[in-house]
């Protein structure tokens, strides 16, 4: 069947492509492969049924083959905490655009996460994060101001890592608690992520601590849910009573 041959050609074409790579439009595929639109649609539907691509209405098809960036892993001992280090570890090029950088009073949620008093000053850093020049996420970080007043003098645009700057002040991120939930894009996300109102987004809440368990940072990261893949290793705890 023609659509099966086309399917194999598409797989070969995108083999090794980054996770969530934007694919050619149906019209462009018709021109490139010399087949009809129904044949294109049949091949794409087969690929989506197999979990190889994702078709988003009004946005096109996206290749889901080889993950370039895995947002979260449940084997965190083998992963990096910071976005910057995660991207570099996968061979990518991270960068940022600063949206907000100032000092604000901690609200109830931030105060509880950082174990400080409500109203205490916190360093606030909001950025758009990029991978190889493409928008990946928006991130909001909060750090107790008293830990590192010097943060206000740094330029966090470009390739600067917040965690690396903390380390330069003797504050070493040791471990993190991470909660990931799925929500919907609002106006803020549509502006910075290029999404539509109501599109699914992954929201990651990260609490980072030093080796003594002192909170160093509370961060909230949001990005398209379709750019997220989770890897986990699950173990059975052996019951010694039945060993």
ZAKOLZA-564017 format. One record per residue: x, y, z of N, C-alpha, C, O in turn. Coordinates in steps of 0.02 Angstrom, whole numbers, plus 32768, in hexadecimal, padded with zeros to 4 digits. Layout:
N
XYZXYZXYZXYZ ...
END
This chain:
243
802A7FC48000800080008000802C803E8000806080408020 801580727FDC803D80AE7FD4804A80D08017808280E78024 801780D28043801F80F68082805280D580B0807380F680D8 805A809280AA808C806E80D280D2807F80BB8100808880E3 80DB80858078811C8099805E812C80E08074816580F08086 80F9810B80728102815180878114815480D1813F817B80E5 80F4812C80F88102812A8141814B811A814E816B81388179 816580E9812981AC80D7813181DA810F811B820E811A8139 81C7813380E681EF816B80D081F181A38104822581C18111 81B781AF812381B381E3815781DE81CF8193820281F981AF 81DA819081A78202817881DF824C818081D18272819581FD 82618170819482A78177818282BC81C0818182F381D18195 828F81EB8169829D8233816482A9825281A982D5827C81B1 8281823C81DA8285825B821C82AC8232824F82AE8242828A 82CB81FC823882F181D28265832981FA8288835282198267 832A81F882CA835D821C82F0834C826582FC83748289831A 8312827C82E4830082C382EE82F082CF833882DD82A1835B 82F8830D834F82EA831E839582A1831183A782758311837C 8296830683E6825282FB84008226833883F0823B837183F9 81EA832B83D981B8835E83C981CE838B839081C183C78391 81EE836D835E82018393832281C483A182F8819B837482EB 81BC83DF82E2818583F282B6818F83D3827281C583D88254 815B83B28258815F83908218814383BC81E0812383EF81ED 814F83A781A2813583CB816880E983CA816980CA839D8185 80CB83FD814B808283FF8146806B83CA8114809383AF80EE 802A83BB81158010838A80E5801D839F809D803083768073 801483DF808F802083F8804C806983F08038807883DB8000 809783FF806680DE83F7805880F183AE804E811B839F8024 80D18382807480DF833A806B80C58321802880E582F88007 808A833B8013806F83287FD280A083397F9A80AC83127F6D 80BD83767F9F80EC838C7F6D812D83657F6F814A83547F3C 814483577FAC818583357FB3818282EC7F9E81AF82D37F7C 814C82CA7FB2814882827FA5811E82707F68811C82367F55 80FD82A17F4A80D782947F0E809B82677F18808B823E7EEC 8079826E7F51803E82457F5F800482727F72800D82AE7F7C 7FC882557F767F8D827C7F857F87828B7FCF7FA7826B7FF9 7F5E82BD7FE07F5482D080267F358298804F7F49828D8088 7F03827280347EE8823A805B7F1D8206806D7F1B81E880A3 7F4D81FB803F7F8381CC804D7FB081E680857FC581C180B2 7FBE822780837FE5824780B87FC3823F80FB7FE2822B812C 7F81824D80FC7F5C824A813B7F5A820381567F5E81F98193 7F5481D2812A7F52818C81407F958178815F7F9681578193 7FCC818C8141800E817C815B8019819F819F8033818081CE 800681DE81A3800E820381E27FE381E5821A7FF981E28253 7FA681D182087F7B81B3823A7F99817282557F9581658291 7FB7814A82297FD8810D823F8011811D826F801A80FB82A2 8038814F825E8070816282898059817C82CD8078816F8300 802181A182CD800781BA830C7FEC818083367FF5817F8373 7FCB815083167FB18116833B7FE980EE835C7FDE80CE838F 802480F0833E805D80CC8358808580F5838B80B780DE83A6 806E813383978090815D83C880D0817C83B080F9819283D8 80DA817F836E811881998352811381E48345814482088349 80D681FB833480CC8242832A808E825883518067822F8369 8086829A8357804B82B78377802E82EB8347805283188331 7FED82E483377FCC8314830A7FA2834383347F75832D8358 7FB0838383307F8B83B683557F6283DF83247F7D83FB82F5 7F2283E283307EF5840583037F09844E82FE7F1084718330 7F11846482C17F2384AA82B57F6D84B982BC7F8284F182AD 7F94848882D27FDC849482DD8008846682B28041847782A4 7FEE842D829F801483FF8275802983C0829A800F83B082CF 8059839C827C8071835D829880B6836782B680DE838F829D 80C4834282EC81048347830F81218302831B80FE82D48331 816182FB830D818482BB8315819682B0835E81B382DD837E 8186827683798193826783C081C7823083C981C8820F83FD 81F182268397821F81EE8399825381EE83CF824A81CC8402 8288821383C682C0821283F582BE8250842082C582888407 82B58248846282AF8281848E82F082A884928325828B84A2 82EC82E8848483278313848B832F832B84D28366833284EB 82F7833884F182F8834F853682C1832C855D82868335854D 82D38306858F82A282E785BB829A831485F782CA8320861C 825E832D86028254835F8636825F8343867B827A836586A7 824A83058686825082EB86CA826082A186CA8248827C869F 8287828C86F9829682458701828D82328749829E825A8776 827481F78756826C81E0879A82AA81BB87B282AA81A087EA 82DE81BA8789831F81A2879F834C81DF87A3837E81E48780 8339820E87CE8359825087CE83A2824F87E383C6827F87D6 83B88218880283FE82148814842B821687D88466822687DD 84108204879D843782048760842882408734843D824386FA 84048270875083F182AB8729840C82EA874A842282E98783 840A83208725841C8361873F83DC8384875783A68378873C 83E383B0878883A983D487A18396840D8774835B84168763 83C78435875F83B88472873B83A8846686F183C1843786D3 837D849086D6836C848E868F83AB8493866583B3846D8635 83D684C28676841484CD8650843D848D864A8452847A8614 8448846C86838471842F8683844E83F58660846F83CB8640 840C83F1866683E683BC864483EE83C385F983F9839185D6 83E8840085DF83ED840A8597843383FB857F843B83D9854C 8465841485A284AB8407858E84BA83BC858F84DD83A48563 849F839885C084AB835185C6848F832A858B84A682F3857C 845B8346856A843E832485308459833E84EE8441832D84B9 848E836984F384AE838284B7848E83C0849A849F83D48462 845F83DF84BF843E841B84A78460845A84BC8492845A84E1 8445849284A4846184D484B2842C84FE84D683FE851584B5 8432850885188400852E853D840E8579853C8447858F853A 83D885A0853D83DF85E88543839F86048562836E85E08568 83A086438574836786618597835C86AA8584838B86CC856E 831E86C0858B830D8707858682EC871A85C882BB86FC85DC 8307874D85E982EC8762862A82AD878C862082AC87BC85F9 827887798644823A879F8643823687CD868082228807867A 824987B286BA824887D986F8828387C58723829287898728 82A487F5874182DB87E8876F82DA881F87A482EF88578797 82C0880E87DF82BC8840881482B5881E885882BA87E1885D 82A88845888B829E882C88CF8256883C88E3823F887488DC 8232880888FB81EC8810890E81E087F08952820787C58967 81AA88048975819987E289B4817C879D89A6815587948977 818F876D89CE8176872989C5812C872589D58116873E8A09 8105870589A980BF86F989B980BA86BA89E380ED869C89F5 807E86A589F38073866D8A208092862D8A0680B286088A2B 8088862089C580A185E189A780EC85E089A6810B85B089BC 810B8616898D8154861A89878174861689CC81A785F489D5 8158863989FD817386388A41817385F18A5D81A485DC8A7D 813E85CC8A51813A85878A6A816E855B8A48818D85318A69 817785638A0781A7853A89E281EF854889F78218851A89FB 81FE85878A048243859B8A148250859D8A5F828785AD8A76 821B858D8A868221858D8ACF823985D18AEA826685D58B13 821986058AD1822686498AE981E386678AFD81AE86488AF7 81E486A58B1581A786C68B2A818586E78AEE81A687008AC0 814386E88AF0811E870B8ABD813287558ABF813387748AF4 814287718A86815887B68A8281A487BE8A8081BD87F48A70 81C987888A928212878B8A8D822687968A448204877D8A17 825D87BA8A38827187C789F2828C878889D082B1876189EE 8278877F899282928747896A82A987638926828B8791890A 82DF8746890D82F6875788CA82C98733889882C086F6889D 82AD87588869827E873C8839829C874087F382B4877487DD 829B870887D082B68704878D828586DE8761827786A3876B 826A8701872E823D86E286FF825D86E486BA8273871986A3 825E86AA8699828186A586588259867B86268232864F8639 8265868885E78252865A85B28290863085A482C6864C859A 828985EE85A482C285C2859A82C085A58553828B85938539 82FB85A185348300858984EF832E854C84EC835D85458513 831F852084BC834C84E884AC835D84EE8462833284EA8437 839D84F8845483B48501840F838E853883EB837D853283B0 8380856E840F836085A883F2831485A583EE82F585D583D8 82F5856D840182AD856683FE8290856B844482AB854F8474 8257858E844A82378596848B8224855284A8820685288486 8237854784E782258509850881F68514854481C584EF854C 82058546856E81DE854D85AA81E1859585C5820B85BD85AE 81B585A485F481BB85E1861D81C785C9866481A98599867C 81F485EC8686820A85D686C88209861186F9821E864886E8 81F18603873581F18635876B8216861887A6820285E587C2 824D863887BA8276862187F182758653882B8273868F8820 8274863888688276866188A582AD864888D282B2860C88E0 82D8867688E9831086658914830E86958950830686D18947 8316867B898E831786A989C8834D86DE89BE838786CE89B3 8339871D89C18367875489B283A3875489E183DB876389CD 839787448A2183CE87478A52840587148A43843D871D8A5A 83F486DF8A1E842786AD8A0E845B86C889DD849686B789E0 844486F389B084718709897A845B874B895D8440874D8925 846587828981845187C48967847187D68924845687FE88FE 84AB87B8891684CF87C788D984AC87B1889A84C187C58863 84788788889F8456876F8864843987A9883A843287A387FD 842787DF885B8407881788378437883888068420885C87D9 8477882D880E84A8884F87E284B9882587A484DD883D8778 84A187E887A184B387BC8769848387C3872E844787D28737 849D87BA86F2847587B986B68466876F86A58493874A8692 8427875B86AC8415871586A283FA8706865C83DD86D28650 84038735862E83F0872785E9842786FD85C8845D86F485E4 841886E4858D844A86BC856A845386788589842286548595 84918665859584A1862185AA84B2861B85F484D385EB8608 849C8649861D84AE86498664847F861B868B8442861D8682 849C85F086B5847785C286E0847185DF872684A385F18744 843385E38740842985FA8784844D85CD87B6846B85E787E5 844A858C87AD846A855F87DC84B6856787DB84D68561880F 84D2857487A1851A857F879E852E85BF87C3856285C287E3 850385F287BE8511863087E2850B8624882D8535863D8853 84D985FF884384D385EE888A851285CA88A3852B85D888D9 852C859D887B85688579888E85A485A8889585CF859C88BF 85A685DC886D85DE860C887285DD863288B4860F864F88C8 85A2863188D6859B86518918859E861D89508590862D898A 85B185E0893F85B785AC89728576858B89848571856A89B8 85438593895B85028574896684FA853C893384F1854988F8 84FD84FD894A850084C5891C84BE849D891C84AE847C894D 849984A188E5845C847888E0846E842E88E48497841588BD 844E840B8913845F83C6891F8428839589078437836388E7 83EA83A5891783B2837B8902837483A688FB837183DF8911 8342838988DB830583AF88CD82C8838288D282CA834788C0 8291839F88EA8250837F88E8822A839D88AD822883DA88A5 820C8372888581EC838B884881A6836E8841819C83318847 817683998835813183858829811D839E87E4812783D887D3 8100837187BB80EC8383877780A28377876F80888341877F 807F83AA8757803883A4874B802783BF8706804F83E386E7 7FEC83AE86EE7FD683C686AD7FA083FB86B67F7083F086DC 7FA9843386947F78846986987F67848286537F73845F8621 7F4C84BF864E7F3984DC860E7F59852086067F5F85468637 7F6C853085CA7F8D857085BC7F5C85AA85C57F2485A985AD 7F7585DE85E77F4F861C85EE7F6F865085C17F9886408596 7F5D868F85CB7F7686C485A07FC286CB85A57FE386D68572 7FDD86C485E2802586CB85EC804C869785C3807D86A785A2 8034865985C58056862385A1804E862A8555807C861A8530 80148643853F800B864B84F7803B868084DB8053867A84A3 804886B48503807586E984EE80BC86D084E780DE86DF84B5 80D386AA8518811A8698851A812A865384FC8164864684EA 80F9862884F6810685E484DC80E885D8849780F385A48479 80C38609847E80A58601843C806D85CE843A806185AF8407 804B85C584738014859584777FD185B9846F7FCE85F6846A 7F9C8592846E7F5985AD846D7F3A85A684B17F4C857A84D7 7F0B85D284C27EE885CE85027ECA8589850A7EA7857084DE 7ED8856A85437EBC852885517EE784EE853C7ED884B5854D 7F1E84FA85177F4B84C385047F6784A285437F7384C58574 7F73846185427F8F8440857D7FD8845385887FFF84568559 7FE9846185C6802E847185D8804384468614801A8434863E 808284388617809F8416865080BA844C868080DD8479866B 80A8844686BF80BD847686F280E88451872580D184238747 81278464872A815684438757816784708791817F84A88788 815B845887CE816C847C880B81AB845B882881AB84208836 81E08482882F8220846688478238848B8885823F84C88884 8244846688BA8262848188F782A9846588FC82B384298902 82DA849288F98320847E88FA8340848C893E833584C1895B 8367845C895683858461899983D18456899583EB84388966 83F4847189C8843B846289CD8443841F89F2841183FF8A03 8480840B8A00848D83CA8A1E846F83C48A648460838D8A7B 846783FC8A87844B83FC8ACA83FF84028ACB83E084068B00 83E084038A90839884088A8C837D844F8A8F834184598A97 83A884808A88839384C68A88837784D88A44839884CB8A12 833C84F58A40831F85098A008349853F89DE8359857289FC 83598533899F837F85658978835485878943835E85C28934 83248562892882FC857D88F182B9855A88ED82B3851E88F9 8286858188DB8246856588C98237857D8882823685BA8875 822B854F885482218562880F81E3854187F281D185098804 81C2856587C58189854B87A181988552875681A68589873E 8195851B873281A4851A86EB8166850286C4814584D286D8 81578525868D811E851286648133850B861C815785348601 811B84D685FC812784CD85B580F284A0859780CB848185BB 80F1849B855580C08472853380C2842B854D80F8840D8552 80888410855D808683CA8576809F8399854280B683638553 809A83AC850380B0837F84CD80FC837E84C681168356849F 811F83AA84EA816883A984E881848386852681BF838D8536 815A83618548816F83408586816B82F5857E813982DB8566 819F82D38593819D828B859781BC827785DA81ED829485EF 819E824785FC81B68233863D81D781EE863981BF81C08618 820E81E8865B823081A886628232819786AC823F81C386D5 8227815986BD822A81468703824280FE8709823880D586DD 826280F18740827680AE87528251809D8792825780C087C4 822B806787918201805487CA821D801387E8822B7FE387C4 82248012882A823E7FD8884C820A7FBA887B81E17FDF8898 820C7F7A888381E67F5988B882107F5588F782497F3E88F4 81F67F6D892F821A7F67896D82117F21898981D97F0B8996 82477EFE899282437EB989A7822B7EB389EE82457ED58A1B 81FB7E8889FA81E17E7B8A3C820B7E438A5A82047E098A48 82367E568A8A82647E248AA682417DED8ACD825D7DB88AD9 82037DFB8AE181DE7DC88B0681CD7D8D8ADA81C27D558AF2 81CB7D9A8A9881BA7D648A6981F57D508A3F81ED7D2D8A0D 82307D658A52826C7D558A2B827E7D0B8A3282AF7CF58A14 
END
